[in-house]
Amino acid sequence: MKQKKVKENSKKDIKESSEQNIELEKRNKIYEALFKRACGYEAIDTVEEVVLDKDGIEKSFKTKTTKYQIAPDMTAIKILLDINKESDTSELTEEELVKERDRLIGLLLATK
């Protein structure tokens, strides 16, 4: 009887641990996306034009690739600062936020 109860408890512990790991992974993905948005990033857009030949088969005619530079987002910076509790961002001016953004970008570039 005792062994059966121990097995049930260990199964519950494993399930809870697994659920906690999944939750942690979700939070990490959200944090990474927020960090990317706060620092700015490059996006690539690819458009492919397709034409039909005389047999009705689609063939690639032209491919156009465009790179976009997405600017750092002040709201994402504020949220990251609030999460990390480095400072109270509600009191920061736009100029102070720009300086903090530049500092965070410098840190990011230093780690690469």
Backbone torsions as a table, in degrees:
resi	resn	phi	psi	omega
1	MET	NA	-41.1	-177.4
2	LYS	-66.5	-40.0	-179.6
3	GLN	-65.7	-38.2	179.9
4	LYS	-63.7	-42.0	179.7
5	LYS	-66.0	-39.1	178.5
6	VAL	-63.9	-42.5	179.1
7	LYS	-63.0	-42.6	179.6
8	GLU	-63.1	-43.1	179.2
9	ASN	-64.4	-40.5	-179.5
10	SER	-68.2	-34.7	176.2
11	LYS	-64.4	-40.6	177.6
12	LYS	-64.6	-42.0	179.5
13	ASP	-62.2	-42.4	179.6
14	ILE	-64.5	-43.1	180.0
15	LYS	-63.8	-44.9	179.0
16	GLU	-63.2	-41.3	179.1
17	SER	-63.3	-42.0	178.9
18	SER	-63.7	-43.5	178.5
19	GLU	-63.7	-38.7	178.1
20	GLN	-65.9	-39.4	178.0
21	ASN	-63.6	-41.3	178.7
22	ILE	-63.7	-44.0	178.5
23	GLU	-62.0	-41.8	179.4
24	LEU	-64.7	-41.0	177.5
25	GLU	-61.9	-41.9	178.4
26	LYS	-62.0	-45.5	179.2
27	ARG	-62.2	-39.8	178.7
28	ASN	-63.8	-41.5	178.8
29	LYS	-63.4	-41.2	178.7
30	ILE	-64.6	-44.0	179.9
31	TYR	-62.8	-42.7	179.3
32	GLU	-63.0	-42.1	178.5
33	ALA	-65.0	-40.1	178.3
34	LEU	-65.4	-41.2	179.2
35	PHE	-64.4	-41.8	178.4
36	LYS	-61.0	-44.0	179.8
37	ARG	-65.8	-37.9	-179.3
38	ALA	-68.1	-33.0	-177.1
39	CYS	-91.3	-16.6	-174.7
40	GLY	87.0	159.2	-177.4
41	TYR	-159.7	170.6	178.1
42	GLU	-106.1	133.5	177.9
43	ALA	-116.4	146.0	179.2
44	ILE	-119.5	128.0	-179.6
45	ASP	-115.4	125.1	-179.6
46	THR	-118.0	126.6	178.4
47	VAL	-119.8	127.9	-179.0
48	GLU	-116.9	124.2	176.6
49	GLU	-91.0	134.4	-177.4
50	VAL	-121.0	137.8	176.4
51	VAL	-123.2	158.7	176.9
52	LEU	-98.4	132.0	174.6
53	ASP	-82.6	-177.5	-176.0
54	LYS	-67.4	-16.1	176.6
55	ASP	-89.7	-1.2	179.8
56	GLY	83.7	15.8	179.7
57	ILE	-94.6	132.8	179.2
58	GLU	-73.1	133.4	176.2
59	LYS	-132.9	143.9	178.5
60	SER	-68.0	127.5	-178.2
61	PHE	-100.6	-48.6	-177.0
62	LYS	-152.4	140.4	176.0
63	THR	-121.2	129.7	179.7
64	LYS	-121.5	124.2	179.2
65	THR	-113.9	128.9	-179.9
66	THR	-124.6	134.1	176.5
67	LYS	-102.5	134.9	178.0
68	TYR	-117.8	140.2	173.3
69	GLN	-101.7	114.6	179.4
70	ILE	-89.8	123.2	-176.7
71	ALA	-70.7	153.4	175.5
72	PRO	-59.8	146.4	-175.9
73	ASP	-105.6	122.6	-177.3
74	MET	-63.7	-37.5	-179.7
75	THR	-64.7	-40.7	178.4
76	ALA	-64.4	-38.3	177.3
77	ILE	-61.9	-45.6	179.1
78	LYS	-59.5	-44.8	-178.7
79	ILE	-62.8	-44.9	178.7
80	LEU	-60.9	-42.6	179.4
81	LEU	-64.2	-39.7	177.8
82	ASP	-65.8	-40.1	179.2
83	ILE	-62.6	-44.6	-178.0
84	ASN	-81.5	-6.9	177.6
85	LYS	53.3	34.3	177.5
86	GLU	-72.3	-36.2	179.9
87	SER	-161.8	168.1	176.9
88	ASP	-88.3	104.1	-173.9
89	THR	-76.4	-14.7	179.9
90	SER	-66.3	-21.2	-180.0
91	GLU	-94.6	-7.1	-177.0
92	LEU	-77.2	142.3	175.0
93	THR	-82.5	169.9	178.4
94	GLU	-60.3	-39.7	179.8
95	GLU	-64.1	-41.7	178.7
96	GLU	-66.4	-36.5	177.8
97	LEU	-65.9	-39.0	178.1
98	VAL	-63.2	-42.9	178.2
99	LYS	-62.2	-41.6	179.6
100	GLU	-67.0	-39.4	176.4
101	ARG	-59.2	-47.4	-179.9
102	ASP	-62.0	-37.5	178.4
103	ARG	-64.3	-43.8	179.8
104	LEU	-66.1	-38.3	177.8
105	ILE	-65.5	-40.7	176.9
106	GLY	-59.9	-41.7	177.5
107	LEU	-63.6	-41.7	180.0
108	LEU	-63.7	-45.6	-179.5
109	LEU	-65.9	-31.8	179.6
110	ALA	-68.9	-27.7	-178.6
111	THR	-82.7	-16.2	-178.8
112	LYS	-79.3	NA	NA
